[in-house]
Every structure is written in C-alpha cells, then in structure tokens.
C-alpha cells in the first residue's frame, strides 16, 4: 500500500450551503443550532497522604484541621479529608466458572470507560484500586501467556477484601477497558482465561543497528510511514489510561505488563514526559512488569530474527547492540515506575510478585482535597508541601504536579502530542465541522486509486496577520486502518500555512476550504479517521467512518464501474493556494489521479449542493476487463423529482482506447441546471454495454439552489 504525495488545498469557488445529503457525511449535524454556555472552571487537587508514626504504624483519627497544605509556598484551604482503611488479608480462592459461562461473559463485554465517581457514591471508599494493563502489542505469545497466568494466580490466591481490580488491554490501536473495577473474582478470571493470545502483534519495532537482521534486497516502507511512532502510541495509550483513572480520587496502581519499552533516541522523550506528568496529576503509580522474565539472550539474537550478516558479527558490535537494546527497553520501564512512585519488576520469573508489590505498597491513607488558588494554565510545576502537628510523623505524598496548559502556550511538541491524543480518542471532536468524500478508481487488477476530499467551512477558521498579510494555519493528520485486523495501512500528516490576500481573506468567510489527498489501496473494508486543527485557536475537528473498496474483478453480472463523482467546478492546478508536492512528484501523482485532466482538477462536491448558475459535472469510469477488443460504453444521466423524470442528458457512447488497461472507459457528463427549479432531486447514472448486454445503475440525492 502506498500514499500518493500530491496534496493540494484550494478555496472552493461555489458558495457553501447546508447539505441534506452527503457521500460520507460530516462530524456534526449540518442543521444543528449552536448553543452558547457560560462556564466557570476550578481545579480540584487531590492528595493521597500516608501518615505513620516513628514505628511505621499508620496514625488514625486525623481531620482536615490537623493538616497544613501549601502550594508554591501559598497556604491552601482544605475542602475535604477522609481516611481510607485497607486490610491486607487474602480471601479464599473461588471455584472456577464453567467454560461456557466464561465465554459468555467475555463475548458480552462492553469496551467502556472507567466509571467516574459520583457525588455521594462511596463505591471506592476503603478500597485498593489495582488496574491490570496488558500491552499485547509489546509481548510475544509466550510472554502474553506468562502475563495472563500471573494475573490469574494473583486473582485466585492473593486478592483481599479491600481490592478492586480492573482489566485493560492495548492491542496496538486503542486502550480498551475489558472490566471496570470489581471484586467479582469469577468474572475477572473468566476474562483473563478467554483473552486472545497472539493479538496486537503488528506493531513490532524495527531496529536499525548492527544487530538488525539482514533482509538482502527486500524492500519495505519505514514503520514511521504506517504509525505515528509505535513507542509514542504505547506511551500515549498509557497516558489515556492514566487520565481515565484520574477521574477517581483514591490511589490507583497500574500494573503494566509489557516486554520492555524501547525509546528511539530523543524522539519519544516528549511523550514519555507527558505520560508521566498525566500519571502524577491523576494520582496513578505505574508498576511495570517485564513479561520476558529472566532472559539469557544469544549474542546475535534468537531464532525470531535473521542473522545480521554484517561485520558486526565478528567485531562484537552486533552482540553489544543486542544487549544495549534489551537494557534500554528495561530502562523505560524503570523510569515510568520511578517517576510515578511505583517499582518495576525486571529479570524475575514469578510475575505475580510484581502485582503483590503494588498491592502491598498501598496501605491506609488520607485523601486530602483542595481547590488551588492558582488558576493559571501555564504548564509550570507546582510544589506541594503537607505537614501535620506531630513532628515525629512521617508523611508520604505526591510532591507536586504540572499545571494544565492553554493552547496559546503550547510548544511545537505539545501541539504534535495533542493531535496524536485526539487521533486516539474513540469519539470525534466537533469543534471544527468536517465534511468528507471518498471515491475509488481501479488502477490495475490489484490496486485502486482512492482520492479523499475534505471540506471545512472557512468561517470557522481564525486568521492571523503576519508579515503584512493574513494567513491561516491548519494541521491535518489521518490514518486508514484495515477494518478487520485493525492494522494501520497508511496515513497522512500535513501542516498547511495558507497566505491570503485581502480579497481571498474576505472570500474565506463565505467559502469552504478544501483539502485533498490520494492513496493507493487494495480491495477491502477500511476505517479512516481524519483530524484537522486550526493552529491559531487550537480548535479540532475529527471525522471517522468505514468505507469499502470493492473487488471489481469479481463483478460478472453488471458493468464494473468506479464510484461516481459529482462536481460543479474544475480548477486549474496552478490556482491552488497550497501544494505540498514537488513539481516532479506532482506531475507523477496527477497522472495517476483520474480527476486531473489537461491540467485541471475536477473537485468533488462532498455536500452535493449545486447552484443553478453553474454546470453539474458527472464523472465515472467503466471497466471491461474480459474484452478482447475495445467495446463501446453507453451512458446517460437522469434527474428525478420524486417519481417524475425532469431532466435527462443525451446518451453518449465512448470506446476505450486500444491500449487502455482493464478496458477503462471514462464517462464525462455536463448538466445545465438553469432550467431546474430549486429543490431536492435524485441523480441517476446509467451505464450500458451494448456488446454483452450488461448494465449498471447508480443513484444518489442532490440539492439544487438558486
């Protein structure tokens, strides 16, 4: 699979109207009324404080009056103080549920969020919260089995009456909640016993050093072209889970099963810091467990990788690189634990011990809450100091936290991470309205060209004046995944700085911005998620949908055709406000794009709203792969008003060129809409093959406006 590099942006020439019918739709209802609300924000800071006497025994009976809290030296008013009593006696092992019951429980799971606390709800009071998090993308099947077995052993033999356990899983695409916090051991065991071993194995880091396997002349795209970065995704998923757990006031321990986590130089430091900051702010401590256990590695790698086949095999460089990679993967786990108050279990085969360590680390403690007097969102570290009247008391608590940031203070790294976080959210963000259309055209018997068109109302974008001219900056990021396997097939990442004249800036308030890209895909079912951000205000819009590229090779009863493109404009490629491709790449991509003809691009409507003052263009391709000689294709377009036919073009007959692959026959239609009254119509395209008697029909609603 490959992505074509031509990406252009242009201001649409036709006026933008509300769409009643769309090819794939948009992320917000087109006829919704904006609602304005006035909100007041205050930041609640929650501290879990362990207070012990000089003998190490918990001190009970303290109240809010016994604590003194300062933030950056400024005294804070304590709003709430509560003591959490946590016993540490394991309860007897429950009987194993029947296999049929286990499968039923697992298959009816809802992948939901962790339920937040509600006012007056004491569900989590006097309970120890342990979240079992399995990074399936970072463990091989044998290591996944070892991790699941350790979790089962803990649930059977070590869980106490104070423990509430949640089960989470990262499969390379998203962090799923398989079970919210519960004390139901039968249900926990049922989930653990039926988790799929071997899933999430697509995100394997490719190592480029002396220990890398020799692939000879084999060629493959860099992993970075398919994933924003595997390690960033893993850390970002951890950050998402930490934020999810932050909705609960109590202490939270995240037991993180993985087979190491290797950073790529300094590239992942920003995301690592963001993940740790989120965990500290949410009161979550990481307890990583290396599922590989105690490893005796071969100097040149094991049988899961090919021989390096380079001089490093003989100089010792390959063996040193192999050892360094292993140690670096453990260093990240150590850092996650050390910076959040947890402890990593490394080089130890009894993985259950790591869970027990996390369990025993959380004893009885006080919840102390206050609203900070510093409401600035400057992202700076705020130091917290808590004391009690007893000078001999020993206190353990979080020493501080990083404040949130407003978008205006975001660094380049912060902005990039915000895009990645938004891309991983399960629900779309609708601060910006995004409308999208996806089409497909067959290139050969295997591949299809898939043009993507996105439109954003210009009135929703903010303009800034720099260098004497107005401009708007838009960030785009998107990815296409296999709907069945969840693997990322391809992605696009772009930032577009559009410089505007006074005339075009005035037009922007009335017209939409159009962004287009092209991909090459195989037949199949895909999920696309696309995100746009106004870089002046930080407002984000995301759009997600499923689309299917049919296998036209199997179309035997009807005429095989591409998708149908409806448009009211053809623009000269030289008139684009922005073009990301280089001249040579642009020429190559234009040659592959059937919507570009004679240096002019047919711009899909997306909204399918057309003005009577402009012509309606209809374009599609018909294919006749089995023909031994060029055969004519006959086509015409009909408009219906209800059941009445109100317009029909004259039939056109087009014969494929003698050298055309697949018997590709382009069909172009131009409709004069001046004789139509404004309103809603059904547009039908009919294609006939007189030689073999096959036909096909396509129909979709459109709107005609004055």
N, C-alpha and C positions, 0 to 999 in steps of 0.2 A: 504494500500500500504506500502511496506517496502523495504528498500535498503539492499542488502547483503553486508557484511562488507569486503569481500575479494577484495583487490585492489592490483594489482601487476604491476611492471614495469620491462621491460627487453629490452636489446638491440637485435633487430631483427638479425637473422643470415643471411638472404638473403640480397643481395645488393639492395639498394633503387633505383628505376628508376622512370622516369616521367610516370604518369598514364594517359592513354587516356580514361579510363572508370572506374568509381568508384561507389560503392554502394550508398553512400550518398554524396560524393563529399568532397571538401575542401574549405577553406575560401579564397583561392587565386587561380587564374588561374594557372594550372600546367605548362603551356608553356610560361608564361609571362617573358619578359626580364626586369631585374632590371634597373631602371633609377636613376642616381645619380644627385643630385641637390645641389647647394651651396646656403645657405640661411643665411640672416643676421636678427637678431631679435632685436627689440627695444620695450620698454614698454611705452605705452601711458597712462598717468594718467589723469583722467577726474574728476574735482571737480565741484559740483553744489553749488554755493555760493549765499546765500541770504544776501543782504546789505540793512539795514534800518537805518533811522536817529533816533534821540533821541525820536521822537514822534511815532516811529513804522511804518513810511511810507517808501515804497521802494525808494531807491536812483537810479535814472536812469542816463544814459549818460556816464557811466564809460567805459574805454577801458583797454587794456592789460597793458598800461603804468601806470595805476592807482593802479594795484595790485602788491604785492610782495609775492612770494611763496618760502618757504624753506622746504626742506625735510631732517629731522635729522640735522637741522641747516645749510645745504648746499643750497645756492640760486639756484633756477631752472629758466630756460628761458621759459617764457610763449609763446606757439606757436599759441594759438587761444583763443579768448574771444568773447562771444556772449551773448546778453541779450534776455531772454525769457519772453514775456509778456503773462500773463494768466488771462483772465477775469473770474469772478465768478458768472455770471448771468444765472440761469437755462433757458432753452428754452422750448417752449410749448410741451405738450405731443403729440406724433404722433398717427394716427389711428392704430388700431390693424390689422395685416395682416390676411387674411383668413387662416383657419386651414390647408387647402390643401397646400397653399404656405409655411406655417411654416414647415410642414412635409417634403416638397420637399427640402427646404433649409437645414434642419438638416441632411437628409439622404445623401446629396451630399457633406457633409463636408469633407475636406481633413485634416487629422491629421498631420499638418506640423509644422515646426519650426517657431519661430517668425522671420519675415523677417528682416535681418540686414540692417543697414544704408549703403547707397552707396555714393560715392563721388559726391558732388553737389546736393544731394537729400535733400530737405527741408521739407519732409513729416511730420516730428515730431517737427519742429520749432514752438514755441509759442503754444505748446500743452501740456496738462497734461496727463500723461500715467498712467492708472489705470488697473491693471490686477486682474480680479476676479478668484480666485483659489478655487475650491471646492474639499476638501478631502473626497470623497464619502466613503472611507473605514473607516473613523473615525466618521461618522454620521449615526444615525439610520434613517429609512424612514421619521419619523415625523420631525426630525431635518433637513433632506435634503429638505423637503417641505418648512420649515421655511426659510432656507437659500436662496432657489431659489426665494421665494416670496419677500424677502428683496431686492435681486438683481434686480428683475423685477420692484419693486417700485422705486428704485433708477434710473434705466434707463428711466422709464416713466416720472418721476417728478423732478429729481434732476440734471440730466446731463446738462452740459453747452457747449457752442460753443467751448471751449478750450479742452474739454475732448475727449480722445481716449480710448476706452475700449477694452480689450482682455478677452476672456473666456478660462480658463484652467480647467482641471479635472484630479484628481488622483483616479484611480479605484482599487488600491491595486497592480497593476502590472507596470504601467508606467504613466508618466505625459503627458497628451495629450493636444495639442492646438486645441481647437474647433473653435476658431475665433481669428485671428490676430487683432492688434489694428485697430479699425474702429470707425467712428462716425455715422454709419448707425444703428439707434436705432431699426428699424423694423427687421433687421437681428439679432441683439443682442436679442431682445425679442423672436424671433422665436426659437433661440437656447435654451434660458432659459426655454421656455414653453414646449419644447419637450425633455428635458433631462430626462433620465430614473431614476426614483426614486426607490431606493432599491438596486442598483448595488453596487459592491465593498464591500459587507458585509462579505466577508470571512475572512478578517484579523482582527479578534477580539482578543484583548489581553486577555490571561488567567491569572487571578490574583491568586497568591498562598499565601494567608494570612488568617487571622481569618475571613474575610468577604467572602471568596471563597465558592461557592456552594458545598454542599456535594453530590458527584457523586456515593457514595456507592462503589460497586465492579466494576464499569465501568472502562475500561482501554482505554487509547488513547495515541498516541505518543505526545511528547512535541512539542509545536508550533515551537520551535527552530529547530527541525528536518525538518520542511517544509519551513521555511522562515529564511533568514539570521538573521533577527530580524525585527519584524513589525515596531517598532519605528524607527529603523535605516533606513528602507525603506521609511517611511514617510519623515524623515528629508533629506534623500538623494534625494528624488524627489523634495523637496523644493530647495535643492542645485542645482539640474539640471535646474530648472526653473530660479533660480537667475542667473546662468551662461548664460542661454539663453537670459535673459533680459539685461545682461551685454553688449551685442552687440550694445545696443543703448546708446548714450551719455547722453540723458536727464535724469532727475529724474524719477524714477519708484517707484510706490507704489503697493505692492502686498497685496490685501485684501484676507486673508486666512480664509476660512470658515471651521471650524472643531468643534468636540465636545470634546475638550481637547486633550492633547498630553502628555501621561504619560511616563516618563523616568523610566528605570529599573535600579535603583541604579546608579552606575558609569559607567555601560556598554555603555550607549549612549552618554556620555559626549564628546567623541572624535568627533562623527558625528555631535553633536549639535554645537560644536565649528567650525567644518569645514563648516557647513551650514551658520552660522553667518558670518564667515570670507568671504565666497563667496559672500554673500549679500552685505557686506560692500565694498568689492573690486569692485562689479558690480554696486554700487550706487542704491541698491534696499532696500527699507524700508518695513518691514513686519507690517501689520495691522491685527492681528488675531482677529477673531470674534467667540466667543463661541456660537455655534448654539443652545445649550441647553437653553440659556436664564437664567432667574431667576429660580433656582431649589429649591424645597422643598423636599428633599430626605427622604425616610423612613429610620429609624435607621439601619435596617437589609437588606436594598436593596429593589428594587421594584419587580414587578411581572415578569420581564425579566430574573431573575436568581432564582435558587433554594435556599432553606434555608441553612445557613451554617451548621447547625446540629452539632455544637461543643460547648465546654464550653464557648467560646467567646460570645455566645448568651446571657449568663446570667451574665457574668462579665463586659460587656460593651466593651470588646476588639473588637468584630466584628463591632459594631457601630462606634468605634473610627477609625478602619481600613477603613471602608467605607467612612467616612468623609475625612480622610487623602488622600485616593486615588483620591477623587474628587478635593481636593485642589492642589494636586501635578500635576494633569492634567492641571490645570489652570496656575500653576507656570511656566510651559514650555512655554505656550503661552505668558506669561508676559515677560519671558526672551528673546524670539525671538523678541518681539516688542521693549523692552527697549534697547537692544544691537544694533539694526539696525536703530534707530531713529523713530520708529513707536509707536503706542499705542494700547493696547489690549482692546477690548470691552468685559467685563465679567459681568455676572449677570444682563443682561439688555435684555428686550424682543423685543425692536424695533431694530432689527439688521441693518436696513438701516442707523441708526445713525453712526455705525462704518465705513460704506463706505463714508458717508458725512464727517466724521472727517478726513479720509485720503485725500479726495478731497480738503477740506479747508486748510489742512496743507501745500499744495504746492501752493505757490504764485509765483510772478515774481522773477526770479533769473538769475544769470550769470553762463554761462558754461565757466570754465577756464581749459584749457588743456595744458599739458607739457609732454615732454619725460624725464623720470627720468634719472639722471646722474649715478645712482647706478644700474648697470646691473646684480649684483649678484643674483642668485636664492637660497637664504639661508633661506627663510621662516620666516625671522625676521620681527617684526613690525617696520614700518617706520612712524615717526611722521611728520605730515604736519602742517605748520603754514602759514596762509594767512592774510595779512594786507592791508589796504588802507591808503591813505594820511590823510583822515578826521579822527581825533582822537575820534570824537563823534559817528562815525558809528558803528553799531552793526552787526557783521558777524556771520552767521550760515553756517557751512560746515562740511564735514567729517574730523575728526581729524587725521586720518591716515589709514593705511592699512597693511595687511600682504603680504609680497612678495611671489612670487611663489617659489616652491622647485624643485630642480633636484632630480632624483631618488636616487642618492648616499647619499643624506641627509635625505631620508625618514626614519621615525621611524617605528616600527612594526605596530603601529596604522595607520600611513599614508599608509603603504603598503596594509593593510587589506581594508581600505576605497577605495583605488584605484581599487582593484578587484571588490568591490561592485558597484562602479560607472561604471566601464567598463561593468559589467554584465547588468546594466540597460540601456546602450546605445542602441538605435534602430538599428544602423548599426554595422556590425562586424569590429573589428580591425584586420588588416592583417600584423602586424609587424612580427609575427611568423606564419609559414604555418602549418595548422592543417588539417589532413585528418581523417575522421571518418566513422565507420561502426557500424550499429545497427542490431542485429538479435533478433529472438524471438523463444522460445520453450515452449510448453504447459506443465505446471506442474500438473494441475488438471482442473476440468471443469470451474473454475473461474479464476485462476491465470496463468500468463505466466512469465517465466524467460527471462529477456532481457539483454544479455551481450552487453556491449559497449566497443569498441576498438578505441583508438585514437593514431595516429602516428604523430610525429614531427621530421623533419629532424635534425639529430644530428649536422650537420654543422652549424645550426642556433643558437645553444646554446653556451654560453660562459662558459669557465672553469676557476676555481679559485684554487689556491694551498693553502691548509690549513693543518697544521699538517703533512706536508711532503708528502701528497697525493693530487692529483687533484680530484675535485668534481664539480658537477653541481647541482644547487638547482632550482626546478621547483614547482610553485604553481598552483594548479588546483582548479577550482570552477565551478559548473554547477548545473542546475536545470531543472526539467521536469515539464511542465505545461499542464493542460487539454486544448486542442486547442479550445474547445467550450466555457467553462466557464472562462478560464484564471486563474484558481486556481493552485497554486503550489502543485504538487503531491508528489514529493520527490526531494532531492538534494544531492550533494556530495561536500565535501570540504576537500582538502588534500594538504599538502606540502611535497615534496619528495626531500630528500638530498641523491644524488647518489654519493657514493665514488668509484673512479675509480683507477685501476692500470694503469701502463704505457701502457700496451697492450690494455686494454679496452678503454683508453682515445684516443689512436690512431685510434681505430676502430670506435669511436663515430663520427669522422669527415666524415666517409663513410656510416654509417648505421643510420637508424631512431630509435628514442626512442618510445617505445610502452607503453601505459598506458591502463589498462582495469579495468572495474568495472561491477558489476551486480546488476540489480534491479528486483523487482517483481511488475508487473503491471496487471491491468485488461484490457480487450479488449477496444479499443477506439482510438481516434486520439489525438496525443500529440505534443507538441512543446518542443524541447530540445535546450538549449543554454549552451555551454560549453566554458570555458575560461582557457587558460594556460599562465603563465608568467615566463619568465626567470628572476630569482631573482638576478642575477648578473648585468643585464643591464636594467631591467625594461621593456623589450620588451614584448608585449602582442599579443596573437592571440585568436580570438573568432570564434566560429562556431555555426551557428543556422540553424535548419531545422525542418520540420514537418515529423512525421512518424506515421504509423498506425499499431496497434496490432489487427489483425482480430479475429473475434469470430469463431473459428474453429468448435464450436458446431453446427453452422448453415450450415456447408459445407456438403451437401447431394448428390450432383451430381458427385463430384470428390473425389479423395483420399485426405484427410486432411493431410497437411504436414507443418512442420516448415519452417523457412527460410533456405536457402542453404548457407553453409559456405565453401568458397574456401580458401585453405591454402597451403603453401609449407614448413611448419615447425611444428614440435611437440617438445616442450621444457619441460625439467624436471622442476617441480615446485621448486626444490631445487636450480636451477641455476638462479632464478630471482635475479636481483640486488637489488630490494626493495620489501618488502611485508609489508603492513600496518596492516594486520590481525594478531591476536594472534593465537597460534597453534590450540586451540580448535575451534575458530571461522573459521579458515582457513579450517579445516577438514570438518566442517559443510557446508561451502559455496561450497567447492569443490564437495561435494556430490550432491548439487543442480545444479551445473553447468555441463551441458552435454558435454561441450568442454573439460572437465578434465576426463581422463580415465587412470586408472592404474598409477596415479601419474604424468602423462604427459598431458600438455595442448596443444590443437590444437589452433594455433594462426591465426586468420583470416587475410587475405592478405590486406584488405582495398583498396589497389591500384589495385589489380587484375593483377599484372605484375609478371610473373613466369619465372624462369631460366630453360633452358633445362637440366642443370646439377642436378636439384633437382626434386623430385616427386611432383605431384599435388595431394593434398588430397581434397576430396569432402565429406562433412558430412551433413546429414539432418535426421530428424525424421519423420516417417509416423504414423498416428493415425487412429485407428478403434474403436471408442467408442461404436458402436452398436453391435459389435461382441459378441456372447455368448461364443465363444471358440477361442483360438488363431488361427489366419489365416496368411498364408504366404504373404509377400510383395515382389514383384519382381522389381528390379531397375537396370538401366544401365546409363552410361554417354556417350554422343556423342559430338565430336568436329567437327564443320563445318568451311570450308574456303569458304566464300561466300555461294553458294548453294551446294557445294560439301562436302560430308562426308569424312573426312580424318582420323578419329580415333573413335573407339568405344570400350568400355570395355565389357567384358563378362557379361551377366546378372547374378545377384546374387539374391538368394532367402533367405529371413530372416523371421523367425517366432517370434512374440513377446513372451516374457516369460509369463508363466501361470499367474504369479502374477502382471504383468505389468499393471499399471493404464492407462486408456484411450486406451489400446491396443497399447502402444507406441512401435514402431519398429525402432531401429537405423539402418541407412544405411551408411556404410563406403566404399569409393572408393579410389583407389590409381592409378594414371595415370603416366606412363613412358613417359616423353616428349622428350626423346633423339631422337626419330625418326621424330620429327616435325621440320620444318623449322621456323626460327624466323618470327614473323608477328602477325597479329590480327586474332583471331578466335572467334566463337560463341560456348559457352559451354551450352549444353542442358542436363538436368537431367530428366529422365522418370521414373515414379513410377507406377506400376500396381498392382491391387488387383485381382488375378485370380478367387477368390471365388465369388465376386459380380460383376465383370466386370468393375469396376471403374478404372480410370487412372488420372494422373495429369502430367503436363509438366512445367518445369522451364527453362528459357534461359537467358543468360547474356554474354556480350562480355568480352574477356580476351586478354592479350598480352603475347606472348612468346618471350623471348630474349635469346641471346647466353649464 
